[in-house]
Amino acid sequence: MESWCFMNDYNPFVCNHLLEAKKAKAMTIASLRYSIDDARGCIANGIDTYNKYIDQIGIYMAELLRRGAK
């Protein structure tokens, strides 16, 4: 198996879905909304080459929906 496949490898350009989901569960609703807005800003400025911020938005939105917030 290639070394880039291991979970403990950190790549700042790729979203680690398991880590982000765990982090999202500990975030407040305000923090989730702020992070979504921040990620949208990165996308608008062309800083999302590997779709990291699109993935983060999906994870944070799913957490908001799970909590019943929109």
C-alpha positions, 0 to 999 in steps of 0.5 A, a space after each residue: 500500500 502506498 504511504 499516502 493512503 495511511 490515515 495519519 498522513 496529513 495533506 493540507 490540500 485534501 479533506 480527511 472526512 473522518 477527522 472533519 466529521 469528528 471535529 464537526 461533532 464538537 463544534 458549535 452551530 455558530 462555528 459550523 456556520 462560520 466554517 461553511 462561510 469561510 470555506 465558501 470564501 475560499 472557493 470563491 477565491 479559487 483556493 479549492 484545487 482538490 475540492 477540500 472546501 467543498 467536502 468540508 461544506 458537505 460535512 458541516 452541513 450534514 452535522 447541522 442537519 443532524 442537529 436540526 439546524 439549517 
